[in-house]
Structures are given as structure tokens and as C-alpha cells.
Amino acid sequence: MLHGAADDREEPTLVTFTLEDAPGNGTLPKVVESGFDRVPPHRRAEAFRMNSRGWDGQMKNIVRHVTGSAKAAPPAPSQAQ
């Protein structure tokens, strides 16, 4: 599990990783991030959008790693506020 916050004054979100059995002797990785209800309302939608994009990229990197593809996904572009 990971905890993260964009600002030291904010309550961090909680990230949980689980691995489940999948058909064909495979493994299904899952990432769940919770705690967005504690992110300040004016930042909540943007935080959710940015974090979701980041985790999508990381899951693609995991697939590339497991399947032996050498090329990692480029990092998600950050948007300064």
C-alpha cells in the first residue's frame, strides 16, 4: 500500500495493490486508490483525473514488464496549476 498527497497539508489517499488468479494460469493485478473524499473539493476532480491517468500508465508498464516488452510507457504529462 502507498499513501500520497499533493500537499503536506492534505490527507493522503490510500493505494492498494492486489493480485488475483486469472484464467490460463495468469495473474490479474488491481490497483484501487481511495480517500478522494478527503481531498479538498476544489482539487478533487483534478486529483482524481491526474492520479487515474498515472495509474493507467503504471499498469501498462507492469504489462510491458511481465510480457518482456522493453519499451516503457512515457510518463503522463503534468499540468502546472
C-alpha positions in Angstrom: 0.0 0.0 0.0 1.1 3.5 -0.7 -0.1 6.8 0.7 0.2 10.0 -1.3 -0.9 13.6 -1.1 -0.2 16.5 -3.4 0.4 18.8 -0.5 1.7 18.1 3.1 -1.4 19.8 4.5 -3.8 17.3 2.7 -4.9 14.0 3.9 -3.2 11.3 1.7 -5.0 8.9 -0.4 -4.6 5.2 0.1 -3.4 2.9 -2.8 -3.9 -0.8 -2.5 -2.4 -3.3 -4.9 -3.9 -6.8 -5.2 -3.0 -9.8 -7.3 -5.8 -12.3 -8.3 -5.7 -15.5 -10.2 -6.7 -15.2 -13.8 -7.7 -17.7 -16.5 -4.9 -19.6 -18.1 -2.6 -19.7 -15.1 -2.4 -15.9 -15.2 -2.4 -13.1 -12.7 -4.7 -10.1 -12.7 -3.2 -7.0 -10.9 -5.6 -4.5 -9.5 -4.9 -1.0 -8.2 -7.5 0.8 -6.0 -7.0 4.3 -4.8 -9.3 5.6 -2.1 -9.6 8.6 0.0 -10.6 11.2 -2.6 -13.4 12.3 -0.4 -10.7 13.8 1.9 -9.1 15.8 -0.9 -10.3 19.4 -0.8 -13.4 19.8 -3.0 -11.7 22.4 -5.3 -8.9 19.9 -6.1 -10.8 16.6 -6.1 -11.8 16.2 -9.7 -8.3 17.2 -11.0 -6.6 15.0 -8.4 -8.7 12.0 -9.4 -8.1 12.6 -13.1 -4.4 13.0 -12.8 -4.0 10.0 -10.5 -6.1 7.8 -12.7 -4.0 8.7 -15.7 -0.8 8.0 -13.7 -2.1 4.6 -12.6 -3.2 3.7 -16.1 0.3 4.3 -17.3 1.9 2.3 -14.5 -0.4 -0.7 -15.2 0.7 -0.6 -18.8 4.3 -0.6 -17.6 3.6 -3.7 -15.5 2.1 -5.4 -18.5 5.2 -4.5 -20.6 7.5 -5.8 -17.9 5.7 -9.1 -17.5 5.4 -9.7 -21.2 9.0 -8.8 -21.8 8.5 -5.7 -23.9 11.4 -3.3 -23.3 9.6 -0.1 -24.0 8.0 1.6 -21.0 5.1 4.0 -21.3 6.1 7.6 -21.3 5.2 9.4 -18.1 1.9 11.2 -18.0 2.3 14.9 -18.7 2.0 17.1 -15.6 -0.2 20.2 -15.7 1.1 23.0 -13.5 -1.6 25.0 -11.8 
